[in-house]
Every structure is written in structure tokens, then in C-alpha cells.
């Protein structure tokens, strides 16, 4: 299994519409990638390790797929649509990381 983490860096001037992201953007992704998506989690940053500092990321979405190939097959055809929707919920560009998912 792999995890695709979509991380939105936090800063003082960041705009992020959590309601839109949670209730429209992520469901759109889930619908379009279909059964290739094995799991989906959303982390909303609330603090950092230093009291009073912003969380490093305003939001992180974690999408689980069987492997990189299944992610690319399911996500690739819709990537432009997903990217075009960013303007509806944020003014920050996400970072993306693909990781092996190791559960204990």
C-alpha cells in the first residue's frame, strides 16, 4: 500500500476553506478516482511544537492506494480538474509526497 500526502503549507496570509475542501473537493476526488482509493484521511493543523507558532501545514490529506501505478491510473486523468479546483478553497500550492504505508 502507498499513501499520497497532499500538504498545504501554513503561513500568516494563508487562506484555506476547510468546509469546501472537506465537503466538496475531497468527495470530488474520491468519486473520480473510484475504487482505486482505499482510504482517505484529513488532518487539520492546529499547533506546532513551539507554543504560539502556526502549525507547519494548514491541512494534509492522506489518500491510500494499492501502489503507485494504481494511483497514477486513477488520478492522472483528473489531475487538471483537481488542480483547477484549488482556487475555490486556497491561495497556497500543495506539496505532494508518495510514501510506502507501513502499519504497525
C-alpha positions as CSV (number, residue, x, y, z in Angstrom):
1,X,0.0,0.0,0.0
2,X,1.1,3.6,-0.6
3,X,0.0,6.9,0.9
4,X,-0.3,10.0,-1.1
5,X,0.0,13.0,1.2
6,X,-1.2,16.4,-0.1
7,X,0.2,19.0,2.3
8,X,-0.8,22.7,2.3
9,X,1.9,24.8,3.9
10,X,0.7,27.2,6.6
11,X,1.6,30.9,6.9
12,X,0.1,34.1,8.2
13,X,-1.6,35.0,5.0
14,X,-2.9,31.6,4.0
15,X,-6.5,31.2,3.0
16,X,-8.0,27.8,3.3
17,X,-11.7,27.0,3.2
18,X,-11.9,23.8,5.3
19,X,-15.6,23.3,4.7
20,X,-15.2,23.5,0.9
21,X,-12.1,21.2,1.0
22,X,-13.8,18.6,3.2
23,X,-17.3,18.7,1.7
24,X,-16.6,19.3,-2.0
25,X,-13.0,18.9,-3.1
26,X,-12.2,15.6,-1.3
27,X,-15.5,14.0,-2.2
28,X,-14.9,15.0,-5.9
29,X,-11.6,13.3,-5.8
30,X,-13.0,10.2,-4.1
31,X,-15.7,10.0,-6.7
32,X,-13.4,10.5,-9.7
33,X,-10.7,8.0,-8.6
34,X,-13.3,5.4,-7.6
35,X,-12.4,2.1,-6.1
36,X,-8.7,2.7,-6.6
37,X,-8.9,4.8,-3.4
38,X,-8.6,2.5,-0.4
39,X,-8.7,5.2,2.3
40,X,-8.8,8.9,2.9
41,X,-8.0,11.0,5.9
42,X,-7.8,14.7,6.5
43,X,-5.5,16.3,9.1
44,X,-6.2,20.0,10.0
45,X,-3.2,21.7,11.6
46,X,-3.9,23.3,15.0
47,X,-0.4,23.9,16.5
48,X,3.3,23.3,16.1
49,X,5.8,22.0,18.7
50,X,6.6,25.6,19.6
51,X,3.8,27.2,21.6
52,X,2.2,30.1,19.8
53,X,3.6,29.2,16.4
54,X,1.4,28.2,13.5
55,X,1.1,24.5,12.6
56,X,3.5,23.8,9.7
57,X,0.6,22.7,7.5
58,X,-2.9,24.1,7.5
59,X,-4.2,20.8,6.1
60,X,-2.9,17.4,5.0
61,X,-5.0,15.0,3.0
62,X,-3.8,11.3,3.0
63,X,-5.0,9.1,0.2
64,X,-4.3,5.4,0.3
65,X,-3.9,3.3,-2.9
66,X,-2.6,-0.2,-3.6
67,X,0.5,1.1,-5.4
68,X,1.9,4.0,-7.4
69,X,0.6,2.6,-10.7
70,X,-3.0,2.4,-9.4
71,X,-2.7,6.0,-8.1
72,X,-1.3,7.3,-11.4
73,X,-4.0,5.5,-13.4
74,X,-6.9,6.7,-11.2
75,X,-5.6,10.3,-10.5
76,X,-3.8,11.2,-13.7
77,X,-6.8,11.6,-16.0
78,X,-8.4,14.1,-13.5
79,X,-5.3,15.9,-12.3
80,X,-6.1,19.1,-14.3
81,X,-9.6,19.2,-12.9
82,X,-8.3,18.7,-9.3
83,X,-5.7,21.4,-9.8
84,X,-8.2,23.9,-11.3
85,X,-10.4,23.5,-8.2
86,X,-7.7,24.7,-5.8
87,X,-8.7,28.4,-6.4
88,X,-12.0,27.6,-4.8
89,X,-10.5,26.8,-1.4
90,X,-6.9,28.0,-1.0
91,X,-4.3,30.5,-2.1
92,X,-1.4,28.2,-1.3
93,X,0.0,25.4,-3.6
94,X,0.1,22.0,-2.0
95,X,3.2,19.8,-1.7
96,X,2.7,16.1,-2.6
97,X,4.6,13.1,-1.3
98,X,4.1,9.5,-2.1
99,X,5.2,7.1,0.7
100,X,5.2,3.4,1.4
101,X,2.5,2.8,4.0
102,X,3.8,0.7,6.8
103,X,1.3,-0.1,9.6
104,X,2.2,-1.4,13.0
